[in-house]
């Protein structure tokens, strides 16, 4: 079995997305204070006519993951099905060896 096997990728995806198993957002990841960027991204994500992927980019340690977690928590509260929400951190060494298409394809086939 290669290091970038489908099983290894899926195992890591499931560890990054605990709401797939639990159905709710883990409270230990929740942060109560929301920045302005959260509200801007949330409005774009829920825009009735814009259909796109949203990517947050920026320097390390500026709060991107916090904003994403807050968005995920809000989406789950808005009754979005947990398996329709994918979080991927490309800081994981395995994901540096995979293409985005490979990860997305495995998610679409095996999870959503």
Secondary structure as UniProt FT lines:
FT   TURN            3..4
FT   HELIX           6..16
FT   HELIX           19..22
FT   HELIX           27..29
FT   HELIX           36..45
FT   TURN            60..61
FT   HELIX           64..77
FT   TURN            78..79
FT   HELIX           82..84
FT   TURN            90..91
FT   HELIX           93..97
FT   HELIX           100..110
//
